[in-house]
Amino acid sequence: MPKSASDSPSLVPNRSRDMQVPPETQFVIDFDDNRAASALVGPYGQNLALIERRLGVVVDSRGNHITVAGSRDGCDAARRVLETLYAQAVKGQDVDQGEVEGAIRAVISQGSLFEFDPKTAKSSFDTINLRKRPVRARTAAQDSYIRALKRHELVFGVGPAGTGKTWLAVAHAAQLFERKEVDRIILSRPAVEAGERLGFLPGDLREKVDPYLRPIYDALYDLMDSRIVERALQTGEIEIAPLAFMRGRTLTNAVIILDEAQNTTSMQMKMFLTRLGENSRMIITGDPSQVDLPHGQTSGLAEAVKLLDGVNGIAQVRFTAEDVIRHELVARIVAAYEGLPQRPAADKK
């Protein structure tokens, strides 16, 4: 268990002077488990650096002793974040920068009105429980997305890159598959290059489509045991179904994921949506700002979210640059591009 000591001026880290912000309070947390404390700090102290930037505090570590200095509210939030992440590390869970960002957002959303116990505290954000590891929402939009996935048969996840749309869709599909609530996972994506012409791709159907579905494969292997994924691919329980070959099928007892849906045409989207069969769930993800369709074609995703808005049984969750969890710079890049005047999808070349 971490032990803290407050108001010790000699423990204020030197680089607080560089920030030219005199700390209002400071404390030290002593962590018993050196391995977990090392995981908490992160490579080259990058996790602590992220806490500093996000909460406006100064954090210094020496071995398993971590000093925090800054405003009282900032220090209290930092303590909660550190103790939450330490509790995860003790359990052997990964403490990467995504987890740090998630813990920070969860603590901010909870506020400081109640007593906090990292052993029993649970984020107000929802969780997808998988055999390999739990997947927690890290933003309010992700939390809404998970709740929508659990309650609706057709869900649109729309927003910029790095917000976890595809990742959480695959996690939800894997959960339903592990619980045997569905028999199959079907992965689909339009074969449209991002502004390039790749030409002929050798190999069988799966080998031709694999490059387009690599992000979904990566998520599958990260969320499920690799042997289970390989076996399911061989037996067809996990199926790669190119969008162009979906016509005429009725998909039952399955979770169907359509990724990069902004690159579907209007006809393709209508065809795909009408494949939904009994006891199936359909998840459609895409970023309307990254349409790679030929000049003059309307994005099927943009049209569908307008036409189906408010339809009973269909949920739409929109993500923004504030929900980007991939890397701090990605959020800034997305925000910068969102500040540019946007042309209609049909006018993009």
JOTA-V126382 format. One record per residue. N is the residue number from 1. RES is the residue in one letter. PHI is phi in radians with two decimals (NA if undefined). Layout:
# JOTA-V126382
n: [N	N]
res: [RES	RES]
phi: [PHI	PHI]
This chain:
# JOTA-V126382
n: [1	2	3	4	5	6	7	8	9	10	11	12	13	14	15	16	17	18	19	20	21	22	23	24	25	26	27	28	29	30	31	32	33	34	35	36	37	38	39	40	41	42	43	44	45	46	47	48	49	50	51	52	53	54	55	56	57	58	59	60	61	62	63	64	65	66	67	68	69	70	71	72	73	74	75	76	77	78	79	80	81	82	83	84	85	86	87	88	89	90	91	92	93	94	95	96	97	98	99	100	101	102	103	104	105	106	107	108	109	110	111	112	113	114	115	116	117	118	119	120	121	122	123	124	125	126	127	128	129	130	131	132	133	134	135	136	137	138	139	140	141	142	143	144	145	146	147	148	149	150	151	152	153	154	155	156	157	158	159	160	161	162	163	164	165	166	167	168	169	170	171	172	173	174	175	176	177	178	179	180	181	182	183	184	185	186	187	188	189	190	191	192	193	194	195	196	197	198	199	200	201	202	203	204	205	206	207	208	209	210	211	212	213	214	215	216	217	218	219	220	221	222	223	224	225	226	227	228	229	230	231	232	233	234	235	236	237	238	239	240	241	242	243	244	245	246	247	248	249	250	251	252	253	254	255	256	257	258	259	260	261	262	263	264	265	266	267	268	269	270	271	272	273	274	275	276	277	278	279	280	281	282	283	284	285	286	287	288	289	290	291	292	293	294	295	296	297	298	299	300	301	302	303	304	305	306	307	308	309	310	311	312	313	314	315	316	317	318	319	320	321	322	323	324	325	326	327	328	329	330	331	332	333	334	335	336	337	338	339	340	341	342	343	344	345	346	347	348	349]
res: [M	P	K	S	A	S	D	S	P	S	L	V	P	N	R	S	R	D	M	Q	V	P	P	E	T	Q	F	V	I	D	F	D	D	N	R	A	A	S	A	L	V	G	P	Y	G	Q	N	L	A	L	I	E	R	R	L	G	V	V	V	D	S	R	G	N	H	I	T	V	A	G	S	R	D	G	C	D	A	A	R	R	V	L	E	T	L	Y	A	Q	A	V	K	G	Q	D	V	D	Q	G	E	V	E	G	A	I	R	A	V	I	S	Q	G	S	L	F	E	F	D	P	K	T	A	K	S	S	F	D	T	I	N	L	R	K	R	P	V	R	A	R	T	A	A	Q	D	S	Y	I	R	A	L	K	R	H	E	L	V	F	G	V	G	P	A	G	T	G	K	T	W	L	A	V	A	H	A	A	Q	L	F	E	R	K	E	V	D	R	I	I	L	S	R	P	A	V	E	A	G	E	R	L	G	F	L	P	G	D	L	R	E	K	V	D	P	Y	L	R	P	I	Y	D	A	L	Y	D	L	M	D	S	R	I	V	E	R	A	L	Q	T	G	E	I	E	I	A	P	L	A	F	M	R	G	R	T	L	T	N	A	V	I	I	L	D	E	A	Q	N	T	T	S	M	Q	M	K	M	F	L	T	R	L	G	E	N	S	R	M	I	I	T	G	D	P	S	Q	V	D	L	P	H	G	Q	T	S	G	L	A	E	A	V	K	L	L	D	G	V	N	G	I	A	Q	V	R	F	T	A	E	D	V	I	R	H	E	L	V	A	R	I	V	A	A	Y	E	G	L	P	Q	R	P	A	A	D	K	K]
phi: [NA	-1.22	-2.10	-2.03	-2.30	-1.93	0.92	-2.06	-0.99	-1.18	-1.67	-1.22	-1.12	-1.07	-1.28	-1.13	-1.21	-1.16	-1.35	0.99	-2.21	-1.09	-1.19	-1.47	-2.68	-2.70	-2.68	-2.16	-1.95	-1.77	-1.72	-1.28	-1.62	-1.11	-1.12	-1.15	-1.12	-1.13	-1.12	-1.11	-1.14	1.48	-1.03	0.98	1.24	-1.17	-1.19	-1.19	-1.10	-1.15	-1.07	-1.01	-1.14	-1.36	-1.91	1.18	-2.10	-1.98	-2.14	-2.31	-2.22	-2.40	1.15	-1.72	-1.86	-2.11	-1.81	-2.18	-2.37	2.71	-1.19	-1.11	-1.13	-1.12	-1.16	-1.12	-1.13	-1.10	-1.04	-1.10	-1.11	-1.08	-1.22	-1.12	-1.19	-1.10	-1.06	-1.16	-1.12	-1.08	-1.39	1.52	-1.43	-1.14	-2.19	-1.65	-1.18	-1.12	-1.15	-1.11	-1.06	-1.10	-1.12	-1.10	-1.15	-1.15	-1.14	-1.09	-1.20	-1.36	1.27	-2.22	-1.45	-2.16	-1.10	-2.12	-2.16	-1.08	-1.28	-1.88	-1.15	-2.16	-1.06	-1.24	-1.36	-1.33	-2.34	-1.84	-1.65	-2.00	-1.08	-1.28	-3.01	-1.33	-2.08	-1.81	-1.15	-2.00	-2.43	-1.08	-1.17	-1.10	-1.08	-1.09	-1.11	-1.07	-1.12	-1.17	-1.07	-1.33	-1.93	-2.20	-1.48	-2.35	-2.29	-1.78	-1.97	-2.14	2.83	-1.23	-1.13	1.49	-1.70	1.52	-1.06	-1.22	-0.97	-1.24	-1.10	-1.15	-1.07	-1.12	-1.09	-1.11	-1.10	-1.12	-1.19	-1.14	-1.45	1.06	-1.38	-2.35	-1.63	-2.49	-2.05	-2.02	-1.94	-2.45	-2.85	-1.18	-1.50	-2.13	-1.33	-1.43	1.32	-2.18	-2.15	-1.44	1.34	-1.21	-1.93	-1.31	1.79	-1.37	-1.02	-1.10	-1.16	-1.22	-1.55	-0.84	-1.02	-1.31	-1.82	-0.96	-1.03	-1.27	-1.01	-1.01	-1.14	-1.03	-1.21	-1.38	-1.71	-2.23	-1.07	-1.05	-1.17	-1.17	-1.09	-1.08	-1.13	-1.15	-1.17	-1.23	-1.50	1.52	-1.20	-1.95	-2.06	-1.68	-2.17	-0.95	-0.97	-1.13	-1.79	-1.52	-1.06	1.52	-1.59	-2.11	-1.71	-1.96	0.85	-2.57	-1.85	-1.96	-1.99	-1.92	-1.74	0.94	-1.20	-1.14	-1.71	-1.57	-1.45	-1.05	-1.16	-1.11	-1.13	-1.06	-1.05	-1.15	-1.06	-1.49	-1.48	-1.09	-1.99	-1.14	0.91	-2.16	-2.14	-2.20	-2.19	-2.12	-2.13	3.14	-2.09	-1.05	-1.49	-2.19	-1.50	-1.94	-1.22	-1.04	-0.97	1.69	-1.65	-1.47	-1.18	-1.13	-1.19	-1.04	-1.19	-1.15	-1.16	-1.32	-1.15	-1.74	-1.10	1.52	-1.23	-1.05	1.63	-2.00	-1.98	-2.21	-2.11	-1.89	-1.85	-2.25	-1.05	-1.19	-1.65	-1.16	-2.11	-1.16	-2.88	-0.94	-1.16	-1.07	-1.06	-1.20	-1.12	-1.06	-1.09	-1.12	-1.22	-1.17	-1.33	-1.33	-1.13	-1.66	-1.52	-1.00	-1.00	-1.19	-1.63	-1.37	-1.80]
